[in-house]
Amino acid sequence: MPSLDFKGKAFVYAHHLTVPFRELVPDAKKSCLPKSTAPALDGNLIIHGDNLHALKALLPLYAGKVDCVFIDPPYNTGHEGWRYNDNVRSPLMKEWIKKHANPSDEGVTRDDLERHEKWACMMWPRLKLLHELMSPTGSFWITLDDNEVHQAKSLLDEIFGADCFVGQIAWQKRTSRENRAPLSPSIDHLLLYSKCLPDSWKLVRNLIPVEPVEEVSEDEESGVSGTIPFSAQGFRKNQVYKITTPTGVIHDPPKGRCWGATEPEFEKLKAQDRIYWPKNGNGRPRVIPAAGAHQGLVPNTLWLAREVGDTEGSKKLLLEIFSEREELGIHAPKPHELIERVVQISTNPDSIVLDSFAGSGTTAHAVLAQNKKDGGKRRFILVECEDYADTLTAERVRRVIRGYPFSGTKRTELMREPLNWTKLKKADALVEKAESIKQLEGADYDEVKITVEAGELVVTGEMTVKDKAPGITGAFTYCTLGAEMSLEGLLTGKDLPAFEALAKYVFYTATGRTLATVAKQQAKGGDGLIGEAEHYRVHLLYQPDQAWLRSEAAVLTETKVEAIVAGRPAGQRSLVFAAAKYLSQKDLTGRGVEFCQLPYAIHRILGESAPRA
């Protein structure tokens, strides 16, 4: 398979494996939680810190559990001033990036002839960690413009596998024309990959929810609400046959199409009374959906602004949420409707959604909004490295949850129906549908308007707000990243990680699996068992106490080995993490015990080898 070669690839190829572990440290004051609720790492999270380190810190908790990753990374236009300063230890890399490692400089600008290589070096280890966090049927969505979309696809083809590419979506980010540009940029790109093959992902992805729409041809009215044409595009030999109506009329499939199923399947539908014959029994058959069948549309590759919003509307909403501020420092935030569409397609009500380039917090807004619509309990994890993680990212989510000061008119679109000749012939039914929505939804709004805009019938609910926009139910824990765990830290007692945090991390590095709960039997007064995998019982001899770590209690001794061996089932081996041991590895191996010295010296290598420099 072709791969993208870029300067620095040899040095960042396995960099994600060497990123040090940092503990997630909850900050109760900056969290948004119900009263008497303690911060927790198993709910919604907003993390302030370098996303490379944050993703590594999430692995012991969430590896293989994230159903949807949505990221909006730097587009690398040359005007953003982003910086590449990952701590890659190669002297060549340090020399190469030192120009832009100083926080006081302008970052990677258009004048930097190596900006595309630096962007690829920045993205590679992050993409590797995101891939590891995804569930087996998870999906990955990334927004970009023309600057890096072609290189991003090459990176993703290599990390996910080209066969896992689902599609490239064009999103209409603006409706106004840019007269200063050679071509007015109207779209951004959404690249979509699945961790499984697309045909498998199709079985778990959702249709786009819509109001039932009568899809009829101009010469064939159905007469039954919600029926579906029994025909399909293309030619399939076993789906081309003659159908006789109850009145004796013989029909072939419409020109250029075939029937929607084989003849035996059609006969089954008839036996189930799920075939409707329009035109008083003379027309081509239509299918009556099964009771409770999910109505919706297959997602397409063109997402229009009128459906999922644009940057102008999203900026306006953000300034509305922060009405006391003149400027926010965010150029073109994504509309929450866009990410809601992603969430609708790619998640179920209990899914976890991760955004490691959180920006203004739009992803959290979208998840909360979708949960409100369908009663879901989806969780979000946001990571933001900039200083505005608290004052903008988290603050936006706080205001969305609690409500925010606002005076003006809030508008909610309740229905949008494209008009065509067939629908105009049934204008009475269309008007009745719009009026029924107005009656049903009227109590929730000050006014419900029915208008025609650009060839579409639109029903909009309007509410005048004088003091405060209403909030959406939700909560989150705000976290920062703890100090880098190192041997020096363990020896000096500085920034020692908590027992549970270290236990979950060493278990993950040893087994590649997350540890939901740490065994109650901890190192003090026990054999340090923290969890089990298929063939291993994993033990940790550790307490976050400098004096304890320097004592014999922290050492793997003959007595502890005897207790470990005596307590395990036959056929299993033991993996013990400890500061030191008093037995040789030869003696331990004979008893089925493997020793790993803290802070640990192992990494999971998933059958990969770095390319040559």
RARAZI-V909237 format. One record per backbone hydrogen bond with DSSP energy under -1.0 kcal/mol. NH is the residue of the N-H (numbers start at 0). CO is the residue of the C=O. Records with the same first field share a line. If there is no record, write none. Layout:
NH=CO, CO
//
This chain:
8=5
11=7
12=8
14=11
16=13
17=14
24=479
26=477
31=475
36=33
44=379
45=476
46=381
47=478
48=383
53=49
54=50
55=51
56=52
57=53
60=57
61=57
62=58
63=131
64=61, 132
65=132
66=351
67=351
68=138
69=353
70=140
87=85
93=89
94=90
95=91
96=92
97=93
99=96
100=97
104=101
107=81
109=77
111=108
114=111
117=113
118=114
119=115
120=116
121=117
122=118
123=119
126=122
127=123
128=124
129=125
130=126
131=127
132=128
133=129
134=65
137=134
138=66
139=192
140=68
141=190
142=70
143=188
148=144
151=147
152=148
153=149
154=150
155=151
156=152
157=153
158=154
159=155
160=156
163=160
164=161
165=191
166=191
168=189
169=300
170=187
171=302
172=170, 185
173=185
187=170
188=143
189=168
190=141
191=166
192=139
193=163
194=137
199=196
200=196
201=197
203=200
204=200
205=344
207=296
219=216
226=223
227=286
229=284
230=228
231=257
233=255
238=235
239=236
242=250
244=248
247=244
250=242
256=253
257=231
258=238
265=261
266=262
267=263
268=264
269=265
270=266
271=267
272=269
273=268
275=285
281=278
282=277
285=275
286=227
287=273
292=289
296=207
302=169
306=303
307=303
308=304
310=172
313=309
314=310
315=311
316=312
317=313
318=314
319=315
320=316
321=317
324=321
338=334
339=335
340=336
341=337
342=338
343=339
344=340
345=341
346=342
350=347
352=378
353=67
354=380
357=382
360=357
364=360
365=361
366=362
367=363
368=364
369=365
370=366
371=367
372=368
373=369
374=370
376=348
378=350
380=352
381=44
382=354
383=46
388=385
391=387
392=387
393=388
395=391
396=392
397=393
398=394
399=395
400=396
401=397
402=398
405=466
407=464
409=462
411=460
413=458
414=458
416=456
418=454
423=419
424=420
426=423
429=425
430=426
431=427
432=428
433=429
434=430
435=431
436=432
437=433
438=434
439=435
440=436
441=437
443=440
444=441
445=461
446=461
448=459
450=457
452=455
456=416
457=450
458=414
459=448
460=411
461=446
462=409
464=407
468=403
471=399
475=31
476=43
478=45
479=24
481=22
484=20
489=485
490=486
491=487
492=488
501=497
502=498
503=499
504=500
505=501
506=502
507=503
508=504
509=505
510=506
511=507
514=59
518=529
521=519
525=522
529=537
530=537
532=535
536=572
537=530
538=574
539=527
540=576
544=542
548=544
549=545
550=547
553=550
554=551
555=579
560=556
561=557
562=558
563=559
564=560
565=561
566=562
571=568
572=534
573=591
574=536
575=593
576=538
577=595
578=553
581=555
587=583
588=584
589=585
590=587
591=588
592=587
593=573
595=575
597=577
599=596
606=604
//
